[in-house]
Amino acid sequence: MAPSAISAETEAVPVNGPVHVKSTTKNGNEVQKKAKTPLQMISQGTCLPGIPTFPSFAGHRQWMLEHMALAFRVFARKGYTEGMSGHISVRDPENPHTFWTNPLGRHFGLLKASDMILVDYDGNAIGGNMSRPANAAGFLIHSAVHKARPDAVRACTGGLGWLTSILQPTTCGVEEMLIQLQIAACHTHSPAGKAWSAFARPLEMLNQDVTYFYGDAQAVYKDFGGVVFTAEEGERLASALGPKGKGMILRKHGLLTVGSTVDEAMYLYTLMERSCEVQLMIEAAAANGVPKVYVPEESAKYTFEMASDPEALYWEGQPDMEYEEAMSNGAHKA
């Protein structure tokens, strides 16, 4: 939850870096206080720690795969399963032209870190658990997204791109954080997402939570050609998401979200699915003559800027992650 845009004496102004807090004194003079990140802004007292960092690729990879398994279990508990459909992918922290994904035909709620498959951009399974195949349609979608968003790992690519606009320094420093980030993508055929996708319309800024998808952070893919079995379809989909997209509505198909960690992508997916559910409720009320009242443009923009930070979005996902870890009793780590 982002801080409110309305304050009697203090205004938080998002900039290219930390948030600088301005206070107005009694005589009307403005005084700039110590810069704060969005995570520090929402933490009253001791700030939550930043995204974990690791001394080795192996340690980072294991942590990432365990969180990937937990993300699937979150989706299972929330009812996002649909036969063999649905997939999450996370770019490997050491080899940026490969990514991890789930095996075809295994229930989300049973997935473990050791179940994941490592594939390259040519579709070859090159590591992990290769006893089952990956989802072919999922590979085409996710490989296109990873190719279109290569800039999320500065340690390997040397570029910042879209991430620059949302990245804030961490307690451990910007450079360390960049090394730890990896692009992740989530797609399932969840109920509310499928229902709202039938309209091929973006979500409207009708409440605080949906403003996390303000502006270019939300996209709509208006084509539908059935199951994605061609590279061209995957490329068109990735192009529609754009360089700043965080979530996309796929007409008559479902939802897709991306994040700088699997935790962020998972949280944004659950948020987008719930936002579709809320939008459908609002549409039903509006059809009976109840007028819609939108979030003011300034407030929507402010909330988005205060919430679209990798650290803050990582932490938005932790309550569900921690719950699943407790419920699994460590089984996801196997």
N, C-alpha and C positions, 0 to 999 in steps of 0.2 A: 504494500500500500504506500503510495507516494504522499509526501507532505502536502497540505492544502496550499492552493495558490493565494488564499486570502489570509492576511495577517494584519493585526492592528499596527504593529510597530516595525516589523521586520519583513524584508522582501528578499527571497532567495532568487538569484539571477543565474541561470545556467550559462556557462561559457565554455570555451574550448579547453577544458581541464576541470578542476574542482569547481564546486559551486561557491561563489563569493557571497557572503551574507552582508547585506547593508542594513544598518540601523539608523534611525532618525532620532537625533537628540531633541531635547525640549526646545532649543532655540532654532530648530529647523535644519541644522547641519547634518550631512550624511557622513557616517563613519564606517569604513569597510573593516569588517572583522576577519578573523582567520578563515582561510578557505576551507570548505568542507566538501566531501564527496556525497553523492546521494545516499550511500549507505550510512555515512556518519550523520546525515540529516535525519534519517528515520530512526537512528539509535539514540534513545534517551539514556545517557549515562555511558557506560563502556560500549565502544563500538563492536559490532560483530566482526570477526576476523575476515580477511580477504579470501579469495579462492585459493585452495591449497596449492603449494608448489612442491616440486619433487627434485631430488638431486640426480635422478636417472630417468631415462625414457621408460625403462621396465617398470619402475614404481608408478610412474604417471599412467602408463598403459593399464596396469592392473586396477588401479583406482577408477579409471575411466570405464573399464569394462564392468566393474562391480556396480557403478552408478547407472550404467546402461541397463543392466539386468533389473535394478530397482525401478528404473523408469518404466520398463515393460510391465512390472508388477503393479505399478500405480495405474497404468492403463487398463490392466485386467480388472483391478478392483473397481474402477470407474465404469466398466462395461463397454470398452472400446474394441473388443474383439469381434471379428466377423470372419469365421472360417480361417482360411490361410492368408487373408488380407492384412495389411498393415506392417510397417517396418520402421525401425529407427536406424540411423547410421551415424557414425562418428569417425572423423578423420584420424588416422594414426598419428600420434605425436612425433614419431621419428621419421616416418616415411609418408610425406604429404600427398603422394599420388596413389595412396591406398586408403581404404576405409573399412571399418568393422560394421557388420550388420547381423541380423538375426537369421537363424535357419528356417527354412520353409516348413510349415506344418506343425510347429511346436507352439503350444499355448503360451501366451505372454506371461501368465502367472507361474509358469514352471521354469522360466529361463534363468540360467546362471551365467556367470562371467565366462566359464569354460565352453559354453554353447556357441559363442559368437564366431563368425567367419570373417576372415580378412580377404578382401577382394581388391584387385587393381582396376584401373580405369578401362581395361579391355574386357572386364568381366571374368577374369580368371580367379579362382579361389587359390590363394597362395599361402594361407596360414590359418591358425586357429583350428576350430573343429570342422573338418571337411567331410564328416560322415553323412551330412545332409546338404542339399543344395541351398543356395540363397534364392530369394524370390526374384524371378527374371524381370518382372515389371518394376519391382522395387529397385533393382539395380539400375535400370535405365533412368528412373526418376532421380535417385540419389547421386549417381555418378554425374549427371548433368548439373545438379545443384552444387556438388563439390568442385566441379570444373569451373563453374561460373563464379564461385566465391573462394578463390584460392588465397585470398589476402588475410585470412583470419589467423594465420600462424606466421608471425614475422620471423621467428627463429629460422624458418625454412625458406620463406619466399622473399623476405626483405621488404615487403610492402604492407601498408596499413589499410588503404582503400576505405571501404564503408565503415570499418571498425573505428576509424579515427573519430568519427562524429559522436560515438557513444562511449568511448573508452575513457575511464577516469583513473587516476593513479590509485594504487593500492598502498596498504601499509608496508608492503614489501618492495614497492617501487614499480614503475610502469614497465621497465624492461623485463623484469621477472614475470610479470603478469602476461605479457605478450607471448613469452615462451611457453606458458602453460595453456593458453587458450587454443581450442580446436573447434572447427565448425561441426555442428551436429544438426541433424534434420529428423523430423518426426512426421509420419503420415499414417493415419488409420481411417477406417470407414465408420467413425463414431456417429451415433444417431442424429444429434442436433446439427452437427456439421453437414451431414448428408442432406438433412431437411432444408437447411438454409441455403445450401449450395444450389438447390433447384431454381432459385431466383437469379443466380449469377449476379448478385449485388453485394457490395461491401457492407460490413457492419457499420451501423450508424453510431455517432458519438452521443450515446444516451445515458451513460453513467460513468463514474470514475474509472472503473476497472477496464472498460473497453478502450479508453483513451491510450492504453499501452500500445494500441494499433493505430495511432493517429497518423494521418498523412501518408507518406511513402512507406511506412512500416507495414501497411496492409495492401494486398494486391488481390485481384480476381482473375482467374484463368477461365475465360469464357468459352473456350473450345471444349468439345468432348467427342473423342473418337473411339470410345471403348477402352478396354484394358491397354495400358501403355506397353507396346511391344516393339516400338521403333525408337531409335536414337533421336530422330528428328522431333518426335513428340516430346521426349524428355527435354530436349534443348529449348523447345518453345515454352515449355512449362518453366524452366529455369529463367528464361528471358523475361517472362511475365512477372516473376517474383522481383526481379530488379536488384540493383546493388544495395538497396537499403531495406528491402523487405524482411520482415520478421514473421509474418503469417500470410497465408494465401488461401483463398476459397477456390476450390476446383469444382467447376460447374458439374453437377450431377455425379460427383465423385466423393468429395470430402474436404479435409483440411490438410495443410502442410505448414509446419513451422520450422524455423531455423534459429540457432543460438550459438553463442561462443563457447558454451559447454552443453553437455547433454542435459544437465539439470535445468538450464535456462530454456532449451528447446522443449523439454517436457513440460515445464511450467507454462510456457506460452501456449502450448497445445491445449492443456486443460483449461486455460483462461479463454482461449478462442472458442473451444467447444461450449463452455458455460455461457459465453457471450452470445453464441448462436441460439442457445436455449432461451436466454433472456430476450433476445431480439424477437424470437417467435412469439413469446408471451406478449410482448409489447405490440406486435402486429395484430394479434388477436384482439387486444383491448382497443387499439386504434380503429379496427374495422367496425367496432361498436360505437364509434363516435368520441372516444377519449383522445384528446389531442396529445401529440408528442411534444415534450419539452427537451430541447437539446442542451448539451453541455456547451457553454460559451466557448468560442474559438480560442480565446486567450487562455482559459482554464484548461482546455483540452491539450493545447500545446505545452503549457507549463507542466502538467502532470506527466505527459509523455517524456519530456526532457528530464524530469526528476526521477523517472522510473526506468528509463532505458539505459541502464548502466549494467555491464556484465556482472559486477559483484552483487548489486541489488537483485537482479533477476536470478542469479545463482541461488541467493538466499531465499527468494520466493518459493523455490522448489524444495527447500530442505525439509519443511514440515512433512510433506508427503513422502519424501525419501526416507526420513528417519522412521516414520511409521511403518513403512514397508520393511525396513531393515529389522525392526523389532518383531514384526509379524513373521518374517521369514526365518528368524532365529539363526541368521548367518548362512542359510542355504544358498543364497544368491552368489556367495563368494566362491563356491565350489568349482 
